[in-house]
Amino acid sequence: MKAIIGLGNPGKEYENTRHNVGFLVLDKLAKRYEGKFKSKRSLEAEMTEVMIDDERILLVKPQTFMNASGRVLTAVLSTFPVKLEDVVVVYDDADLPFGDVRSKENGSSAGHRGMESILSALPKGSSLSRVRVGIGRPTHPDIPLDEFVLGRWTEMEEKALPATINSAIEKVLESLGRG
């Protein structure tokens, strides 16, 4: 069994914001593989299980808010037969231009609070596969980054978003196939 954790914030007010791109990727994956998210309060997450290439995959959307996502990863690892090397985390990255999607095996959080929480829940030096979805940075210097990431997509971004999400899904599927 493997797990994909998409980072975001719960609640209607965050639904279509840049910071919730991890949730958007998981929603599209669930739709593609006929999964239906259900609340798992004991794990503080919405989850579904899908079959991808004859393998059981958990899709996990933490409902703890971004800064406490590590609690959900810990709960998933202790509740399901999932090893850390079989986890992929999907999240927004303001250091990448909008639409750029990259994967990597390890490294720091680069200031992303959700990844900080995830990494702090793991033993030091742990390797964790991740897919970073570029959301870019504010075009005007007076817009604070936190306001930007919690903001809604522009019309242009909205049009390009389906291709970006499909790109992220391909990177996630590649990451699941490793090792």
Number of C-alpha atoms within 10 A of each C-alpha: 14 19 25 28 26 25 30 28 24 18 9 8 11 16 17 16 19 27 27 24 28 26 25 24 26 26 19 16 21 20 12 11 12 13 19 14 18 13 14 14 9 8 19 20 25 17 22 19 20 20 14 13 7 7 10 13 20 22 27 29 30 27 21 18 15 22 17 19 28 21 18 23 27 15 14 22 14 11 10 12 11 16 13 17 17 19 24 24 23 28 27 26 25 21 15 16 13 19 19 16 22 16 18 14 13 13 13 10 14 11 11 15 14 23 23 18 19 22 22 14 16 15 8 8 10 12 16 18 21 24 25 23 30 22 26 19 18 15 8 7 8 7 11 11 14 10 10 19 21 17 15 18 16 11 9 8 15 12 11 13 18 15 11 22 22 15 18 27 19 14 22 24 15 11 22 19 9 9 6
